[in-house]
């Protein structure tokens, strides 16, 4: 009994087991830490190698798609999105704003009298016209300036494949593309994308001046050879970037994978065709049922040319022309009429030539 009481009494010493701890030496700890760091570095190195391999594979796939002319070679915009008709319209709007600002700056602070500038523009645009002075309102002068630069961009940059800083080489490349497209649009499409992958990043000042002097010799002489800029931005460089986007882009669908773009500018005094133009101001004459004409084209229209459908017998039909962006036009009545010249005919413009789009359809007389 006493023994049992003694065991139950508090404070009686009992054997308590102490916890066991694994203790390693400092040398072993440093050795394990070094091995862990080395293993981590090797894993990181392997991860970087895998990323590099993925990049190489992606580049090879893109190159293969480019050579095959498939939709995998779609050119990406500055934001990484593929180029489609909507992106082209947005880019065209930005270029349109630059042209308008340049024309506004000249009208606000003309380097020479406005009558000399207007005469120079009309001498360049209207065949056979030779005027020294043509009186025009500020609005008319601004519209003519926009028309002149739009036509230069259309014919000198967009419709001519600018790949090098040599005009002769660019003309030859454009002819090669026309020949290839007439024979096989798919081959022409692949050739065009490959060619533009090695194109110059921008036009040199000499190249820009050559284009402008070829298209607008009288106006450039009056403006003392000054390149058009707006807010410190070169309009020719912006137009060239726009052209590269057009000609280097693949179609967003397989049905139009062989398409490419051309610009068109309705001539002064030509008829107003709703499928080709978009009036920037109301035409009161047209609303009254009267006939009105093009006063000025303030930005070119864009047409997408693609291969025609294949017939059951295997023959390929005529090329399909789709107006992506109608030409931005102001009519004569909205301009307040047209300025009078000494050898005045009722209209400053001529009838649409063979390269102009015909009424009632969306076709061009080229390609």
Secondary structure, DSSP 8 states (H G I E B T S, - for coil): -HHHHHHHSTT--------------HHHHHHHHHHHHHHHHHHHHHHHHHHHHHHHHHHHHHHHHHHHT-GGG--B-TTS-B--HHHHHHHHHHHHHHHHHHHHHHHHS-SS-HHHHHHHHHHHHSTT---S-----HHHHHHHHHHHHHHHHIIIIISS---SS-HHHHHHHHHHHHHHHHH-HHHHHHHHHHHHHT--SS--HHHHHHHHHHH-HHHHHHTTT---EETTEEHHHHHHHHHHHHHH---SSGGGTT-EEEEE---TT-B--TTTEEESS--HHHHTT---BEEEEEE-EEEEEE---B-TTS-B---EEEEEE-EEEEETTTTTS----TT--S-SS----TTS--TTS---S--
